[in-house]
């Protein structure tokens, strides 16, 4: 539904005035690689808006079977092909990892001023999955310090005179406003949070993040990370040479001792580690005694991993990787299988000790991703396949990382501060992967995933998804790029063993199909999910635009087949009954208006009495719109959570709202 300012205001009593100020630090122009195939002069602006377009890979020769058969069982007790099923998964499996240093650019300025586009983006996931999981952390969490307030009134400040490796990360000063802002967001769109305890000084742990987050967020706090990539501490200059897995485990124990002595931290079984990046294997940390010694304090086991890196262009470390040569490696089912393979033993171990296993931070490539790869439609297919592959191999969640303006892989990027009054957000292709994964796994918490090894071909993979023990959906991919001629589109011929959904034959009379599509794997924009899009550069307010397009495919019950076409490139999600479709497709999605004013330039005001009866509605009605796209009004909403963290409030000053214009 669309939330009106008055329906929120009617039940609230706290009021506050937002400070409309934010600074974007360290926006480094990031030139496109010389391997770019984009026309014209080399791009020198912010990476998040780089127009570099790469050449799609050639079609495989010979082409795979373009009418592959898929034989699958109707229930988990009859999978039809002896497929292995995953553990039950939640729709919030895929979430976001947001660097602490950019929270005031992405989430909001403070507890009183939350970015409505961010709320809309989270609401999209919540409507499908029931909740959203967000980790606020990264390199910047290690040197963060909580202070009561800042002299300039900001919720967070960066000490640019005190920077740390690996990426000249600034020391951060956080105020309690940051945590109240997280609580506000949770109240609105059911976001649940992972945070991190600073781990740079183990002789004097700073536990305020744990103290405040547990008090403010309550059940919306999922866990607290202990150390971010400790296997890289030596190379980053954070620990002396010789620092080992045993040293990390010992420091983990020192933190637990500190927590046990802090009565302001009542929850002590939600710690997350070891969050290693691949220099150490997780097993080597387990062997050092992490779980045996401290299992009762551990809420989840975690790793962080990227397929490769693009650190050389900016930091001159590592090896240069040509984006054009890297591009084809993302456009195959083998990519995701290769990424999970080193962790299969760890996911089995996690199950044996009763712990979730999380991919705590990942994306297309570390150090910001690749131009033309990380911001292409191909990355959406890659991330979607990778996510389902992690679900299939018994990870319990994964977080796609979000950085600032100087990265290519962002799921979403707010406009630069000095353009925020007239530009909207830019939604990256990988956001669609999170959206579709939420829809594929659904809100029941019973989804079990199987890799169908479909067509025995790396360009045309597929997954079966069961809910409550019954076949619910199929997820079908096509990595090949040939939409213009259609010669590489394929039609999967689905047959179902056993009686499905109580029908006399395997297949139902018809199925619903939604498709993720674009004209090329190289496209940055023009991406649609079931006909709807989040737009191109500077075009999104977080709400899907366009008419929903869901195909009704008639099945042949006599032949026990459903024929599902998958474009080249593209993805199709097949729903086998209306119940599983309706649980992730609501007729009245939750949205937040994004027209606001926080300054008096280029804005219009409206009296509260007029606002109350705008759109032909009375004060008690909850419908209506105050968005510019709907009726030309420029008004807004403003939200606040009290210091208790749970009481939501709003106020109108002339007309203030949750706002976009900064």
N, C-alpha and C positions, 0 to 999 in steps of 0.2 A: 504494500500500500504506500501511498504518498503521505508523508507525515506533514501536517500543517503546523505552523508555529503555535496556533492557539490551542490545539489538542495537547501539545506538550506542555504549554504554559499553564493550562487549567489545573494540573495536578502538582505543580511545583511551587517552591517557596523561597529558594535561595537565589540571590542575585549577585552578579559581579560584572565588572567592566574589563573587557579584554584589552591587552596591550597589543596593538597591531604592528609588531616589529619582528623581523627575522633576518638573519644574515646567512647567505650561502658562502661558505668558506671553500677555498681551494678548488675553484672551478678552473681546471687546467684544460685549455684547448687541446684536443687530441686529434692529430692529423690522421687521415686515412692512410692505410698502407699503400705502398707503391704497387702492390698486387691488385689493387682495386680496379674493377672494370667500370666504375662510374665515370660519366662523361665530364669533361671540363677540368678546371683546376682542382688540385688536391684540397680536400675539405680541411679547414683549420678550426672549426667551431667545437662546441661541446660534443663529446662522444654520443650522448643520449639522442642526438638529432642527426647523426652522421647519415648522409644519403647513399653511402656506398652500396652498390648492388653488384653481387658476384654472379658469375656464370653458372647456371645449374649443371649438375653432372650429366653426362650423356646417359641415355637409356642403356640398361644392361643388354648385352647381346650374347645369347638369344634372350628374348623376353621370357619371364616366368609364365606359367600356366595362367591364363586370364579368365578361367572358369574353375577356380579351385573348389573342391568339395570340402565341407566341414561337417564332420559327424560328431555330435556331442550329446551327452546325456541330459535328461530333464531334471535330474536331482544330483546332489552330492554323493548319493549312494549308487548312482548309475551315470558316471561321467561319459560313458560311451566310447572313450578311447583310452581308458586307464590314465587319465590326466591327473597330475599332482595338483592338489588344491592348497592355497595359502591358508594361513591363520585368518580368523575374522578381522576385517579391516573397517576403519571408519571413513566417512566421506571427507572429513577434515585431514585426511592422510597428507595431502600436499598443503603446505603452508608457506609462510614467508619469513625470511631472516633479514631483519632490517638493522643496518649498522647504527649503533647508538648515536653516532655523530650527526645523523641526518633525520632524527625523529621529529625535530621541530619544523623541518621542511616537508615531511611526509605525513605525519600524524596530526599535528596541530601546534599552535604556538604555545599553548598552555592548557590547563584544565577548562578554561572558559571559551577557548576558540579552537574547535576541532575542524580539520579539513573535511568538508562534506564529500568531496570526491573520494577520499580514502574510505569514508563510511560506506559510500555506494559500492566501491570495489569489494569491501568486506561483506556487505549485505548480499551481493551476488553469490558469494561462496556460501554464506550462512543459509540462504534460502534453499540451497541444494544439499548441503552437508549437515545443517543443524548448528554448526559452530565453525570457527576459524581458529587455526593455531598460528601464532606469530612469535617468533623469537626476536627479541631486541638485544643485540649483542654484537660480537665480532671483535676485531683487534682493539677497538676503542673501549671495550668494556674493561680491559685489563688495567687501565690507568684512570678509571672513572672515580670521582669522589663526590659524595653527597654533601651539600652545604645547605644551611637553613634558607638562605636567600642570596640573591646577587644584587649588587648595587645598582645595576642598570635595569632591574626588574625583569630580566629574561628568565625563562624556565631552565635554560641550559646555556653554558658558555664554553668556548674552546680556548685553551691556553696555547696559542700558536707559537709562543716562545719556548714551550716545552713539548717537543715532538719525539716520537718513538718509532723504531722500526716495526714492521717492514716497509710501510708506505708513508713515512713521516706523519704517523698518526698523532693528532694532538691530544694532550691531556684534557679530560672533560670535567666540568663542574656541573653537577645535576642538582636541582632543587626538588623538594617533594612535589611540586607542580607536575613534574613528569609522570609520577606514579598516579596522581589524581586524574591526569589526562587518560592514562591507560584504563583506569577504572570507569571513566565516562564512556569510553569506546566500548568496553565490555557490556555496560548497561544497555547500549544502543544496538549492537550487532553481535553480541555473544562471542567476542574475541577472547581467547585464552592465551596466556603469555608464558614464554620461557625468558628468563632473565639470567644475568651472569654476575657472580661475585668477583670483584677485582682480585687478581691473583699475582700482582707484581711484587707485593711485599708480604711474604708469608710469616714474617716476624711480628707484623702488626696488621692483621686482617681488618679491612674496612667492611663492616657487616651491615651498614645502614641500608644498602639495597635490599638485603634479606629482611631486615626489620620492617621497613616501610612497605615493601611489596606484599609481605604476608599479611600485614594489618589492613592495607588498602584493597588489595585484589582478592583476598580470600580464596574461594574455590577457583577463581579465574587465573590463579598462578599455577602453572603446570609443573614448573621445576626451576632449579637454579644451577646454572652451568659452573663447573669447577675447572677452570683453566681452558683457554681457547688455543687449540693446536699446541699442546706442550711439547710435542716432538720437534717443533720448530723454534723453541725458546733459545737454544744455543745459537742457531744461525741468525736469529733476529737480535741477538745481544741481550736477551732477557734473563739468561742463566749462564753460569760459567761452563767452560768446556768440561765434558764428562758427566753432565746432567743426564740422568738415566730414568728408565721406567720406575726403578725402585725409589728414586728421589721424588718423582711425581706422586707415587703412592704414599710416601711418607708425608708429603705436603698435604695431600688429601686428608690424611689422618689428623694433621695439625689443624686444618680448618674445622674438622668435626669437633675437635676438642674446644676450639674457640666458640663454635655454635652452641655446644653443650653448656658453656658458661655464660650464655647470653639469654636471659629470660625473655627478651623481646623477640626471640625467634622460636616460637613454640613448635613449628613443624620442622622436623629434622630428618625426614626420610624421602626428600624430594630432590636430592643432589643428582647431577648429570655429569658423566664423564665416560671415557677419558678424552673424547673429542679430538683424537689424533687424526692427522691429515694424510698419512701414508708413509712417512719416514719411519715411524714405528707402526707395527701391526697392532690392532687392538688386542690380539691374543697375547702379545708380549707384555702388555700392561696387565691383562688378567692373570698371567703367569706370575707377575710380581706381587700378586696378592690383593688386587683392588677389590674384587667382589668377595673373596673369602674373608678379608679383614673388615670390609666396610659395607657389605651387601645390604645390611638393614638400614643404612642411610641413603642408599642409591635408589632413585626413582626410575631411572632409565640409563641404558648404555648408549654411547653415541660415538660417531665418527664424523669427519668433515672431508669432503673430497671433490675435486674438480677433474674433468677428463684430461685437461692440459692447462697451460698458462699462456698469457700474452703479456708477460712482464717486461720483456726486452725493449719494446718501443719506448716506454717511458722511464723505466728504472734501470735499463741496461744490465739486467741480471738474467741468467738462464740463457735459453736458446731462442733465436728468432723463429717464429712459425708463420708461414705464409697463409693468410686467411683463405685464399682461393684453393690452396692445396688441402687445407684442413676441412673445408666445407663438405666434401663427399663422405668424410669419416663420421659425420653426424647423421647422415641420411640412410641409415641402415639399422635393422633390428639388432645387429651384432653390437652396436654402440652401447646400448643399455645392458646387454648381457655381459659384455666385457667389464663394465663398470661395477656390476654387482658381484662378479665372480670372486674377487678377493675377500668378500665379506660373508660368503655362504656359511663358512664354519662359525663365524661370529654370531650370525642370526640363529643358528642351531644352539650355540652355547647360551645365548640370551634366553631362548625358550626353556632351556634346561634349568636355568636359575630363576625363571619367572620374571624376567625383566623385558620391557620393550627395548627395541634396538632402533635408534634414530639416525638418519642422515641429517645431521644438524645444520649443515651449510653446504650448498652445492649450486652450481649453475654451469653455463657452457664452458667457461674457462676462467681461471683466477686472474687477478689484476684487470678485471673489468670486461673480459670477453673479447671477441673478435669483431671488427667492422664487417658488416655484410653477412656474418654467420649468426651471431648472438641476437641480432635484431631482425632476423628473417623468419618467414613462415616455416622454413625448415627447422628452426629451433623450437617452434611450437610442437611439431610432430616428434622431434627428438625428446623434448621434455615430457610429453605425454606418454610416449613409449617407455622412457626411463622410469617415470613414476609408477606405471603399471607393472613394470618389471621388478621394481623394488617391492611393491605390494605383493607380487607373486612369490618373491623370495624371502618373505617374512620380515622385512623391515616393518616398523610400526608407524613411520612417519618420515617426512622429508621436508626441508625448508629451502626454497629458492631464494638466493641472496639478493638484496636490494641495496644499491649504493647511491651515490650522488649523481650529479650531472655528467661526471667524467667517466661513466661506464656505459658499455653497449648492451649489457644483458638485463637491464632492469625490467621487472614485470610491469612497473609503472613509475613514471617520473613526473613530479610537479614542475611547472614552468619556473624558469629563473625568477627570483624574487622581484626584480624590477620589471617583469613582464606579466606578473600574476593578475593584474587588474584587467587584462584583455586577452590573455592566452589561457587555455585550459591545459589539462594534463595530456601526457603522451603514454599510451598503453603499449607495452612491449608484447611481442608474440607469445612469450612464455607464460604470460598471465592467462591466456586462453587454455593452456595446458592445465593450470590449476583449476580453472572453471570447469573444464570438461571432466577432469578426474573426479571432482566433487560430484558431478552428475552421474558419472559411471559407477562410483562406489555407493552413493546415496547416504541417507541419514540413519539407517537402521543399526549400523554397527555390526551387521552380520555378513557383509560382503566377503566372499571368498573368490580369489582370482586364480585362473589357470592360463598358462601360456599354451596355446593350441598348436604351436609349431606349424602354423598354417601354411600350406603350399610348400613347406620345406624350403622357404625362400626368404632371404633377409630383407627384401624390399616390400613384402606383402604380409607382415605379421598380423596376428589376431589373438584376442584374449576372450575367454568366457568368464562371466561374472555371475555368481550365485548369491542369492539373498535368502535367508531363512531356509537354506537347504535346497532351494529350487532355482532352476535356470532363470535368470532375470534379464541379462543383457549380453550382447556381444560387442566387442570393440575391434574394429577392422581398420588397418592402416594401408596406405599406398604411398611409398616414398618416391615413386617415379614421377618425373616431371614432363608431362606431355599433354596438357589440358587442351591446347589449340587443336590438335588432331584427334585426341581421344583414343589414340591407338594403344595407350598403356593403361587405360582404365580397366578394372577387372570386375567381374561379377561373381561374388562368393555364393555358392549353392549350399545352403544350410539344411542339414537333416538332423532331427532330434530323435534319439533313442528313447523308447519308453513313452508312457503317457504323460504329456506335459500339461500342467495346469488343469488336469481333470478331463482333458479332451480325448476322444477315442483314438486320434492319431497323434503323432509326435508334434507337428508344427501347429500353431494356432491359425485361424483363418486369415489373420492379417497382423502385421507388426508395424510399429512406428519407427521411423529412422530420422536421426538428426545428423547433419554433416558439418565437419570443420573443413573450410575450403578457402583456397586462394588460387590465383591463376598461375602461380609459380612458387617453388620452394624459396626463390630469391626475394620475393616480395617483402617489403617492410609493412605496408598497410594493406588495405583491401582484403582483410581477413574477416571471414564471417563464421559464426556458429549458428547453424540453423537459420541462416539468412540475416542474422543480426550482427552488428559490429560495434566496436568501441572506438572506431574512427582512427585517424592518422595523427600526425604530429600536431600537438597543441589543440586537439579536437574533442577530448573526452571529459565529461563530468562524472564518469564512472558508471553511467547507466547505459545498458544496451540500447542501440538505436536500430530502427527498421522493423519490418514486419517479420514475425516468427514464421519460419517455413519448416514444417514437419511433414515428411513424406509418409503416406500410408501405402504399404506394400502388401499386396494380396499374395498369400501363400497357396501352394497347391497341396491340399491335404491328401489328395489321392496319391500323389507322388511323394508326399512327406518332404517337401522342399520349399524353402523361401529363397528367392534370388535377390541379393543385395548388391547394388552397384557402388563401387568405391572409385571416385575420380582420381586422376593422376595430375597433381598430387592431391591428397586428401585423407580424411578419416571419417568413418561412419560409426555411430552408436545405435545399436538396434535394441529396442525395448520389446519384450515378449508379452507384456500385458499392460493394461491401463493402470494398474495399481503402482507398478514400479515407475511408470512414466509420471503419474500424478504426484508421487512423493518428491520429485525433484523439479517439477514444473508447476509453479503456482500461478494462478490467474491474476493475482494482485501483489506483485513483488514489492518489498520494502525499499523505498528510495528516500533520498534527502535532497532537498532543493539546494542548488549551488550558487544562487545569486545572492550576494551579500554586500554590505558596505562597511568598511572600517576606516574610511577617510571621506572627505567631502568633495573629492575631485571626480567628475564624471559619474555622479550618483544621483539618484532621486530618492526622496523620502516620502513616506505615506503615514498618515495618522493611524494610530492603533484602532480607532473606531472604524475607519474605512477598511483597514486590513481585516478586521473581524468579519465583515460582510462581503469581502471580495469574492469573485468567482460565483456570485449569486448564492452564497451559502451563509448560514447563520453562525453564531458563535459556538454553538454546540456541535456543529458538523465537523467531521474529521477528514472530509475529502477536500479536494481543491489543490491548486498549484500556485506557488509564488515564484516559479522559475521563469527566467527570461524567455526560454524556448517556448513556453506555453502561452504567455499572454503579454509579454513585453514589460512586465513590472520588474523593477530592480529593488528587491527587498530581501530580507534575510532572517536567519534564526541564530540564536546564541545559546550554547549549552554550558552548564557548569555542574561539577560534582563537588559536594562539600568535603571538608577535610576528613570526614569519616569514610569517604571514598564511594559511597553507594547512593547518596541522595542526589538525584538529577534535578537541575533547575534551569530555568531560562528566563530571559527578560527581553523586553522591547524598549529600546531607547529611540523614540521615533519609530525606527524599524531596524533592528539588528538581528542577524541570524548566524547560524553556523556558516562560515563564510569562505569564499574563494578569493575575493579581492583583498590584497594585503597592503 
